């Protein structure tokens, strides 16, 4: 059996976590905002479309580094299970909201996602404080997204 040096193993693991984390938005790639979203009544504070790409790129990068830090210190334990659950929930929101046009169901889903992010952040914090703090911008962004989802649902009754 070939022994992989630990430094190389760590870097390969980081690349793996980056890859897996950035797979989440691929599930929603077919469900882009499009004309339906453009036709919705939106609040004045709705961000312009160009904000979302850079914001999510930064957030997914921080998430990948956070999970890597926890994995290095704690291995494949409960915090990583929390991580993958929230990643699945993250991937599910876009098809519900943009694909199925279900603002109410998307709101329920994002509330579950928010809870899952908080649990992940707290479990990460117990293993690695920097990893926990790397999740803070993600939680803040999803808090904002939850408020926006609620507002859009309220402004656009079915």
Helices and strands as residue ranges (DSSP letters): H 6-23, G 24-28, H 34-39, H 50-74, H 78-94, I 95-99, H 103-127, H 129-134, H 136-155
